[in-house]
Amino acid sequence: MTWLLLLCAIVSEVAATLSLKAAVTTPTLYIVVVGGYLASFVFLALVLKRGMGLGVAYGIWGAIGVALTAILSSIIFGEAFTVVMGIGMVFIIGGVLLVEMGSHRADDTADDAAAGAP
């Protein structure tokens, strides 16, 4: 459920960001912008309340959000998407995955220390 909430935070933030660009020519879309950002922060708060670490949640949110925004803005608005951009996104997402894996290892170490294991 926590991961689904994080996905909702990401999707609502990306929708708001894409709507922000479109709202320049269609001002009524500012409603979607405000609603999307508000929903995004509510979902992120729920993710944090369920125990996911801030660094992990925000890192995943940011990395996937950047990738989706770049890909979708290329499709929707015809913005450039280069191989170099794609490689950069792979590195960003890879780095965030390493942070996620590292957080589990830190949790395991803390659990062992609390249990008195050597």
C-alpha positions in Angstrom: 0.0 0.0 0.0 2.9 2.4 0.8 4.3 1.9 -2.7 0.9 2.5 -4.3 0.6 5.8 -2.3 4.1 6.8 -3.5 3.0 6.0 -7.1 0.0 8.3 -6.6 2.2 11.0 -5.3 4.5 10.7 -8.4 1.6 10.6 -10.9 -0.2 13.6 -9.4 3.1 15.6 -9.3 3.9 14.8 -12.9 0.3 15.7 -14.0 0.5 19.0 -12.1 3.9 19.8 -13.7 2.7 18.9 -17.2 -0.4 21.0 -16.6 1.7 23.9 -15.5 3.3 24.1 -19.0 -0.1 23.8 -20.7 -1.7 26.3 -18.3 0.4 29.1 -19.9 -2.0 29.0 -22.9 -5.0 27.5 -21.1 -5.3 29.2 -17.7 -8.1 27.0 -16.5 -5.5 24.2 -16.2 -4.1 26.1 -13.1 -6.9 24.2 -11.2 -5.2 20.9 -12.2 -1.8 22.3 -11.3 -2.9 23.3 -7.7 -4.9 20.2 -7.2 -2.1 17.9 -8.5 0.5 19.5 -6.3 -1.8 19.4 -3.3 -2.6 15.7 -3.9 1.0 14.9 -4.4 2.0 16.3 -1.0 -0.9 14.6 0.7 0.1 11.3 -0.8 3.8 11.8 0.1 2.8 12.7 3.7 0.8 9.4 3.9 3.9 7.5 2.6 6.0 9.0 5.3 3.3 8.3 7.9 3.4 4.6 6.9 7.1 4.5 7.7 9.1 4.9 4.5 12.2 7.0 5.1 12.1 10.6 3.8 15.4 10.2 1.8 14.1 7.1 0.1 10.6 8.3 -0.6 11.7 11.7 -1.9 14.5 10.2 -3.9 12.2 7.8 -5.7 9.6 10.5 -6.1 12.1 12.9 -7.6 13.9 10.4 -9.9 10.8 8.8 -11.4 9.1 12.2 -11.5 12.0 13.7 -13.5 12.1 10.8 -15.9 8.3 10.7 -16.5 8.1 14.5 -16.9 10.9 14.5 -19.5 9.5 11.5 -21.4 5.9 12.8 -21.4 6.9 16.4 -22.2 8.7 15.0 -25.2 5.6 13.1 -26.3 3.0 15.8 -25.4 4.8 19.0 -26.1 7.5 17.9 -28.6 10.4 18.8 -26.3 13.8 17.3 -27.0 14.7 14.0 -25.5 18.2 12.9 -26.2 20.2 9.8 -25.6 22.4 11.7 -23.2 19.2 12.7 -21.2 18.2 9.1 -21.2 21.5 7.9 -19.9 21.4 10.6 -17.2 18.0 9.4 -16.1 19.3 5.8 -15.9 22.1 7.0 -13.6 19.6 9.0 -11.4 17.2 6.1 -11.1 20.1 3.7 -10.4 21.4 5.9 -7.7 18.0 6.1 -6.0 17.7 2.3 -6.2 21.1 2.1 -4.4 19.9 4.5 -1.7 16.8 2.3 -1.3 18.9 -0.9 -1.0 21.2 0.9 1.4 18.3 1.9 3.6 17.2 -1.7 4.0 20.8 -2.7 5.0 20.9 0.2 7.6 17.5 -1.0 9.0 18.9 -4.6 9.3 22.0 -3.4 11.0 19.9 -1.3 13.5 17.7 -4.3 14.2 20.7 -6.5 14.9 22.2 -4.0 17.2 18.8 -3.6 19.1 18.7 -7.4 19.4 22.2 -7.5 20.9 23.7 -9.4 18.0 27.5 -9.0 17.5 
